[in-house]
């Protein structure tokens, strides 16, 4: 990678200029105004030499000898104390552009394996906007890690047991709801918006329902009961509806793991015995948890013998880490778009074996689960499992205007809640974005055919939702605003896609690119774009090492800003001797942006 070569050359030149070879100093791409490559070496040496960083930087810069064949032009001391290197862009421009258009540009060969679990929504309701952040973060991180050379296996944990499933079964059985939803309503929305909400509203009015729910839960966990069979039918139908939403957003999976299989497989028994032998789990004989098995006041097994969600999470996490034997076999789950086959767990002898072993396990769950995830991580560590990572994120709310436009009463702070019926589904948000995109695209492109309009509107809708879920730090809550997120200016997906479409239009007008004379590339706007193109491999490394989708999102926006500035200030077609080099830059921008957007799970339309 070109910037890696630059960094290595600068490091070698500085090393020969100093006598303190034991100093571990940084050499990295520079901030604006600090050259092309910058080093903090003077700050570290100033303590030993008892001189100011600025004085030490001048001494180092004066002593640097640059080889004739180097990509470095000059090395200068900055008044702040940084040692800054300036590249020979007459040599570097062609190297960056030629690398940028190659397939696989920016890819890294790490050879590590990784398991990522994301989505994992209870199969009793439609996905809400908060779930969208989980899905999109998990999907983008998996794409980044694959680009960085990891072998990634994506899991979706289906909690087809638990109280939320018992609620739905109780609703259908006791309140006699029709098993088929009203016309035009998806089954997941029907279960969540009607059955689940209405049933939960009845418990305080009719306390006897709590006992009925407890009995249903016990029957479901036993496996071979009418309640269990009904629960399986309902959860599989809800799952299919949920997956259709996930696939619409561009997410895909490798394996569906069912909680019922984890319970029935004996994984829990293996782990439970270990927890008791290691005295991690203890039995409570008195108090509010009398008759329960607990870990640090958290109930694992209730007094009636049913397991809590934490008790099911521990063996699943241990299985992901490879601490216990894999009891599952796998069969295809049909319907996933694309070329990635999707498998589901089974616990009988049919199906195929798929041994899983990973160097790193990532679980994408919101920050409200941090204490539980930390506890699980500590338990796994005591059992020999390392590199179990909780990738946490904050909640999503709607802006007051967006909520009002979608018929939801909220102060912009209320979190999504399926139990109370306070949420907006991902399908509803997508449909609203789609209608908005279709209206705008048809106005801007009156000659565009119907199929192209539908495809472009779909791409814009998915891109908008995806970008809004990842452009901020994962530790910051998101207030999703429909109007702001669809603007053609600012930090939005449409702005980025518009820059890409601009480049496509330029390239479509040219048949003969001519000679790409990169020696004519010397303007500020050209050099800024060129620097960003060269930085792409470093961006991928940064995003992968920090598991940060925001790094790639920010890069896409910066790249779009740089290209738009280049496009608006530099004539491309008809620029004489400059045309070949500028077309080459436009082509390189398109290639890199297309690849970066793919990491975000975004298709890039040629017209908008």
Secondary structure by P-SEA (a helix, b strand, c coil): caaaaaaaaaaaaaaaacccccccccccccccccccbbbcccccccccccccaaaaaaaaaaacccccccccccccccccccbbbbcccaaaaaaaaaaaaccccccccccbbbbbbcccccccccccaaaaaaaaaaaaaaaaaaaaccbbbbbbbbccccaaaaaaaaaaacccccccccccccaaaaaaccaaaaaaaccccccaaaaaaaaaaaaaaacccaaaaaaaaaaaaaaaaaaaaaaaacccccbbbbaaaaaaaaaaaaaaaaaaaaccbbbbccccccccccccccccccccccccaaaaaaaaaaaaaccccccbbbbbbccccccbbbbbbbccccbbbbbbbccbbbbbbcccaaaaaaaaaaaaaaacccccccbbbbbbbbcaaaaaaacccccccccccccccccccaaaaaaaaaaaaaaaaaaacccccaaaaaaaaaaaaaaaaaaaacccccccccccccccccccccccaaaaaaaaaaaaaaaaaccccccccccccccaaaaaaaaaaaaaaaaaaaaaaaccaaaaaaaaaaaaaaaaaaaacccccccccaaaaaaaaaaaaaaaaaaaaaaacbbbbccc
